[in-house]
Amino acid sequence: MAIAPLTVDRILRQKHDALALELLTDERGLTRQLHGADISSPGLALTGFTARFPSDRIQVLGETEVLFLNSLDEDRRRASLELFLSFDIPVVFVTKGQDAPTPLLDLANERGIPVIRTQLKTAEFYTRIKPYLEDYYAPTTTIHGSLADVHGVGLLFTGKSGIGKSEAVLDLVERGHRLVADDVVIASRHGTGIVIGRGHELQRHHMEIRGVGIIDVASLFGIRSIRQQKRIEVVVQLETWDETAHYDRTGLDVQQMNILGVELPRVVVPLNPGKNITVITEVVALNHLLKFTGVDSAALFDQKLRERMAPPMPYTEEDYE
């Protein structure tokens, strides 16, 4: 799923209050784009060493950088800033409410590079802006399915169209669980092994129930019946019962589904008349929680069975009884 590059203007608008931002230059450079979530402090570049300068990142001038520039005489400071701004820098942030060193603003306006001041300390600025950038640029994909929070476990229901994913989730909501997204689930990877799912911003917590139409879950069942997003922890794949297919009956044959490079456990549930899919999926969630505590019921049962079936100790001459 393609992600539109983040513009400086969007950061300024969305994080103005949270980051205590103030635009120091004119608005010509606000359309500049960021192509990643990385941030850099240009300490070495200000001294003249630019061989490995990551100029395509957000550049942050903290107290150390500003003190260094102010310690230079006027000519050396101008030369340092001219070299620094000769690169195609998307934006420069000055932290801790400091005054921008002369002539940073004049040179930045000439090159159309926005300079923004934040009242936050450098470390706090990093702490607040990094999650925002990482969330925006997190690898993302769309999945046809339904996502529900069942006993605190994110269950992603998949299967062919019309198999009953929405109906299963609706029944779970009626039993007190929570809907996250129906039909279209937007999944994004955070860190190395976490996949977060949410609904489309236009669809939100509406569901399509065949024969009924579009329903608003929050209005029907209350605000406690929905969640804005949830970590996807188990994939529940619904299939039509096939007598010729092999289905796992022990829980030892663990299947997985790869979403954005993260392997998630997958449970295949065949559907036939009379099967209570709601109770089954609740058990899937509870069993996942049990495994999370270190208790694998299927593995323990298999171990006990193997111990019982193990042959007796061989007879030896010392066994007189």
Buried (B, 14 or more C-beta within 10 A) or exposed (E): EEEEBBBBBBBBEEBEEEBBBBBBBEEEBBEBBBEBBBBBBBEEBBEEEBEEBBBBBBBBBBEEBBEBBEEBEEEEBBEBBEBBBEBEBBBBBBBBEBEBBBBBBEBBBEBBBBBBBBBBBBEBBBEBBEEBBBEBBBBBEEBEBBBBBBBBBBBBBBBEEEBBBBBBBBBBBEEEBBBBBBBBBBBBBBEEEBBBBBBBEEBBBBBEEEEEEEBEBBEEBEEEBBBEBBBBBBBBBBBEEEEEEEEEEEBEEEEEBEBBEBEBBBBBBBBEEEEEBBEBBBBBBBBBBEBEEEEBEBBEEBEEEEEEEEEEEEEEEEEEE
